[in-house]
């Protein structure tokens, strides 16, 4: 389907191809001749359509395309003197009329050769479902099948809530299983001994049945898939997917990145927390390397066409007794205290869409590590939440 391309690249020829190819309405696409009107029924119908896609597999609503028996009959467009205002109206409807708040919906207008506009909504499959239309005393749940949207009955709503809880459990069980393997030295490449930093980026879509992403293109660009605090010195395909390794010496690595075929990325490092005279967490290096790594791994997932939401989970293994190393200015304020446990499971961060400010998104993760060493927060941030501009630099 032509709409599978980058959303920003969709233009009038792509819409015309839907007509030419006779792409029917169904589970992932719906055509509308007109924009939703301002009546109660018009708004309610629009919200039902949007929520039905979010509660199913996601999809597109295209306004300005009439249909007959589910097939598009042409591209008539919608007259509008203020397309930006129309987009804002639709965004406000979605924000105020669907609970829980629906993330990741994007809307664009396409100016047609006729001078009118087509409007396209791309609605991602939601992993906070089920979403309910809650609009002016109207409360209904919707989903979609191959024949269009349908209202959920009580048993279907109950099942949707149960599935949502099961997904969260699957993500945590995957993370816990991988941490168990790392602690027992069952890693895809042997690692140097010592404390470990483990980063997991787990897309929700990874747990869809039979999901698999091609990895051949990543192998051609493997040297960009750098382990934390290192570079790629070796790589190979393995049963799980693609593996890159850093500083392979005497049969051991300082770290690796495992890209799973289902879109999950796992990065493990032993070099940042390497024991010196004392057990230190080098605060600036620790944070900067995780920021850099997460940036690279999210870019990789985006290139793989992995759809958010994506759960970021950072864990520290073997860190009992470690303290936070800070600059001399902060050292004069107070002492760091040693971490009182061997394993730190840091707060989960969920990216509903690909983030534009990764350092800001990672602040709760870093704050938790500083808390574990006796500090009230990460002092790498200033009062405006900008990383690298705080007193610890």
C-alpha positions in Angstrom: 0.0 0.0 0.0 1.3 3.5 -0.9 0.5 4.8 2.6 3.2 2.6 4.2 5.9 5.2 3.2 7.1 8.0 5.5 4.1 10.1 6.5 5.8 13.3 5.5 6.3 11.9 2.0 2.7 11.1 1.2 1.4 13.3 -1.7 -1.5 13.4 -4.2 -0.1 10.7 -6.5 -0.2 8.3 -3.5 -3.9 9.0 -3.0 -4.6 8.6 -6.7 -2.9 5.2 -6.5 -5.4 4.1 -3.9 -8.2 4.8 -6.4 -6.4 3.2 -9.3 -5.5 0.1 -7.3 -9.0 -0.1 -5.8 -7.7 -0.3 -2.3 -10.8 -1.0 -0.2 -11.8 0.3 3.2 -11.3 -2.2 6.0 -9.2 -2.8 9.1 -6.5 -0.2 8.4 -8.0 2.4 6.1 -11.2 4.5 5.9 -12.3 7.1 3.3 -14.4 10.2 4.1 -15.7 12.7 1.5 -16.0 15.5 4.1 -14.3 16.6 7.3 -16.3 15.9 10.5 -18.9 18.6 11.0 -19.3 20.5 14.2 -22.5 18.8 15.4 -22.6 16.4 18.3 -23.1 13.4 16.0 -20.3 14.5 13.7 -17.8 14.8 16.5 -18.9 11.6 18.1 -18.6 9.7 14.8 -15.1 11.1 14.2 -13.9 10.1 17.7 -15.4 6.6 17.3 -13.4 6.2 14.0 -10.1 7.3 15.6 -10.4 5.2 18.7 -11.4 2.1 16.7 -8.1 2.3 14.8 -6.1 2.9 18.0 -7.8 -0.1 19.7 -7.0 -2.4 16.8 -4.0 -2.4 14.4 -3.8 1.4 13.7 -4.4 2.8 10.3 -5.4 5.9 8.2 -8.4 8.0 7.8 -8.4 10.1 4.6 -10.8 13.0 4.2 -11.6 14.3 0.7 -12.0 10.9 -0.8 -15.6 9.7 -1.5 -16.3 6.0 -1.5 -18.9 3.6 -2.8 -19.2 0.2 -1.2 -15.9 0.7 0.5 -14.0 1.6 -2.7 -12.6 5.1 -3.4 -14.3 6.7 -6.3 -12.0 9.7 -6.8 -10.1 12.5 -5.1 -12.5 15.4 -4.7 -10.7 17.1 -1.8 -12.2 19.4 0.8 -12.5 23.2 0.3 -10.7 25.1 3.1 -9.4 28.6 3.6 -7.7 27.5 6.9 -6.2 24.0 6.7 -4.1 24.6 9.8 -7.2 25.5 11.7 -8.9 22.3 10.6 -6.0 20.2 11.8 -6.0 22.0 15.1 -9.7 21.4 15.5 -9.3 17.7 14.9 -6.3 17.5 17.3 -8.3 19.2 20.0 -11.2 16.8 19.5 -8.9 13.8 19.9 -7.2 15.3 22.9 -10.5 16.1 24.7 -12.7 13.3 23.6 -10.7 10.0 24.0 -9.4 8.5 27.2 -6.8 7.6 28.1 -5.1 10.3 26.0 -4.1 9.0 22.6 -0.5 9.5 21.7 1.2 9.5 18.3 -1.7 10.6 16.0 -0.3 12.7 13.2 -2.4 14.8 10.7 -1.4 16.5 7.5 -3.1 18.3 4.7 -2.2 17.8 1.0 -3.0 20.6 -1.4 -4.5 19.0 -4.5 -4.1 20.3 -8.1 -7.8 21.2 -7.9 -7.1 23.8 -5.2 -8.9 21.8 -2.5 -7.2 19.7 0.3 -7.1 16.1 1.3 -6.5 15.5 5.0 -4.8 12.3 6.3 -4.7 11.0 9.8 -2.2 8.3 10.7 -3.3 6.6 13.9 -0.8 4.2 15.5 -1.9 1.0 17.2 -2.1 2.0 20.9 -0.5 0.0 23.7 -2.5 2.0 26.3 -5.7 0.5 25.0 -8.5 0.1 25.3 -9.4 3.8 24.6 -12.9 5.0 25.2 -14.8 7.8 23.5 -15.8 10.1 26.4 -17.6 13.0 24.8 -20.5 15.0 26.2 -22.1 12.1 28.2 -21.3 9.6 25.4 -19.2 6.7 26.6 -18.3 3.9 24.2 -15.5 1.5 23.3 -14.7 0.7 19.6 -12.4 -1.5 17.6 -12.0 -2.6 14.0 -12.2 -5.7 11.9 -11.9 -6.2 8.1 -15.4 -4.8 7.6 -14.8 -1.6 9.6 -15.4 -0.3 13.1 -17.6 -2.0 15.7 -18.6 -1.2 19.2 -17.2 -3.5 21.9 -19.5 -5.4 24.2 -18.8 -5.9 27.9 -16.8 -9.1 27.4 -14.7 -7.6 24.6 -13.9 -4.6 26.8 -12.9 -6.9 29.7 -10.7 -8.9 27.3 -9.0 -5.7 26.0 -8.1 -4.6 29.5 -6.7 -8.1 30.3 -4.6 -8.1 27.1 -3.1 -4.7 28.0 -2.0 -6.0 31.4 -0.5 -9.1 29.9 1.6 -7.0 27.5 3.2 -5.1 30.4 3.9 -8.4 32.1 5.5 -9.8 28.9 7.9 -6.8 28.7 9.0 -7.1 32.3 9.4 -10.8 32.1 11.6 -10.5 29.0 13.8 -7.9 30.8 14.0 -10.1 33.9 14.9 -13.2 31.9 17.6 -11.3 30.0 19.1 -9.9 33.3 19.1 -13.5 34.7 21.0 -14.7 31.7 23.6 -11.8 32.0 24.1 -12.4 35.7 24.7 -16.1 35.0 27.2 -15.2 32.2 24.9 -16.6 29.5 25.6 -13.7 27.1 26.0 -13.9 23.3 29.7 -13.1 23.7 31.9 -13.6 26.8 32.3 -10.4 28.8 35.0 -9.1 31.0 34.2 -9.5 34.7 32.8 -6.7 36.8 29.7 -4.5 37.2 27.5 -4.2 34.2 25.2 -1.5 32.6 22.3 -3.0 30.7 20.1 -1.0 28.4 16.9 -2.5 26.9 14.8 -0.8 24.3 11.7 -2.9 24.0 9.0 -2.0 21.4 5.5 -3.1 22.3 5.1 -4.5 18.8 7.8 -7.0 19.5 5.2 -9.2 21.2 2.8 -9.3 18.3 2.6 -12.8 16.7 5.2 -13.6 14.1 6.7 -10.1 14.0 10.1 -9.9 12.4 12.3 -7.1 11.0 14.9 -7.6 8.3 18.5 -7.1 9.5 20.5 -7.3 6.3 20.6 -3.5 5.9 21.8 -3.0 9.5 24.7 -5.4 8.9 25.9 -3.2 6.0 25.9 -0.3 8.5 27.1 -2.3 11.5 29.9 0.1 12.6 27.3 2.6 13.7 25.7 0.1 16.1 28.3 0.9 18.8 28.3 -0.6 22.2 28.2 1.8 25.2 31.6 3.5 25.7 33.2 1.6 22.8 33.4 0.9 19.1 32.5 -2.1 16.9 35.5 -4.4 16.6 33.5 -7.5 15.6 30.1 -8.6 14.5 28.1 -11.6 13.5 24.6 -12.9 12.9 23.3 -15.2 15.6 20.1 -17.1 16.4 18.5 -14.0 18.0 19.5 -11.5 15.2 22.5 -9.3 14.8 25.3 -8.9 17.3 28.1 -6.2 17.5 30.9 -6.4 20.0 33.6 -4.1 21.4 37.2 -4.7 22.4 37.4 -8.4 21.9 40.5 -9.6 23.7 41.5 -13.0 24.9 38.0 -14.3 24.1 36.2 -11.5 26.0 34.4 -8.2 25.2 33.9 -5.0 27.1 30.4 -4.8 25.7 27.9 -5.7 23.0 24.7 -4.7 21.3 22.2 -7.4 20.4 19.5 -6.5 17.9 16.7 -9.0 18.1 14.7 -9.8 15.0 11.5 -8.6 16.7 12.9 -5.1 17.1 14.3 -5.3 20.7 17.7 -3.9 21.3 19.9 -4.9 24.3 23.2 -3.2 25.1 25.6 -4.3 27.8 28.8 -2.6 29.0 31.5 -3.6 31.5 33.9 -0.7 30.9 32.2 2.4 32.4 31.9 0.8 35.9 35.3 -0.9 35.7 36.7 -1.0 39.3 39.5 1.5 40.0 41.0 2.3 43.4 37.5 2.8 44.6 34.1 1.7 43.2 33.0 4.8 41.3 30.2 5.7 38.9 31.8 8.3 36.7 28.8 10.5 36.6 29.4 12.5 33.4 30.7 9.5 31.3 27.9 7.3 32.7 25.2 9.7 31.6 26.7 10.8 28.3 27.4 7.3 27.1 23.8 6.2 27.9 22.4 9.3 26.1 24.6 8.6 23.1 23.8 4.9 23.1 20.0 5.4 23.4 20.2 7.9 20.6 21.9 5.4 18.3 19.6 2.5 19.2 16.4 4.5 18.7 17.7 5.7 15.3 18.4 2.0 14.5 14.8 1.0 15.5 13.4 3.9 13.4 15.4 2.7 10.4 14.0 -0.8 11.0 10.5 0.8 10.8 9.8 -0.3 14.4 6.7 1.6 15.6 6.5 3.1 19.1 5.7 2.8 21.9 9.1 1.7 23.0 10.0 0.9 26.6 13.4 2.0 27.8 14.8 0.0 30.8 18.2 0.6 32.3 19.6 -1.8 34.9 22.9 -1.8 36.9 24.3 -5.2 37.9 27.0 -5.8 40.5 27.0 -2.2 41.9 26.8 -2.8 45.6 29.3 -0.4 47.3 29.6 2.0 44.3 29.5 5.7 44.9 28.8 8.6 42.5 32.0 10.4 41.3 31.3 14.2 41.0 33.4 17.3 40.5 35.2 19.1 43.2 32.5 21.7 43.5 29.8 19.1 44.4 32.2 17.1 46.6 32.5 20.1 48.9 28.7 20.1 49.4 28.2 16.6 50.6 29.5 13.0 50.4 28.2 10.3 48.2 27.0 7.2 49.9 27.6 3.6 48.6 24.8 1.8 46.8 23.2 -0.6 49.3 22.2 -3.4 46.8 23.8 -5.3 44.0 21.2 -4.8 41.4 19.5 -1.5 40.5 16.4 -1.8 38.3 15.8 1.9 37.3 12.5 3.4 36.5 11.0 2.5 33.1 10.6 5.3 30.5 8.0 4.8 27.7 8.5 6.6 24.4 5.0 7.0 22.9 6.8 8.5 19.8 10.5 8.9 18.9 11.8 11.6 21.3 13.3 14.8 20.1 15.1 15.5 23.4 16.6 12.2 24.7 18.7 13.8 27.6 15.5 15.3 29.0 13.6 12.0 28.6 16.4 10.2 30.5 16.4 12.5 33.5 14.2 10.2 35.7 16.6 7.3 35.0 19.6 9.4 36.0 17.9 10.9 39.0 17.3 7.4 40.3 21.0 6.4 40.2 22.0 9.6 42.0 19.3 8.9 44.6 20.8 5.4 45.1 24.1 7.1 46.0 22.6 9.6 48.5 22.0 12.6 46.2 18.6 14.2 45.7 18.9 14.4 41.9 21.3 14.4 39.0 23.4 17.5 39.0 24.2 17.3 35.4 20.9 19.2 34.6 20.3 22.9 35.2 17.0 24.3 36.5 15.6 24.4 33.0 16.2 20.6 32.6 19.1 20.9 30.2 21.7 18.2 30.4 25.3 19.1 30.6 24.6 22.6 32.0 24.2 21.8 35.7 26.9 22.2 38.4 28.4 18.8 37.7 30.3 19.4 34.5 
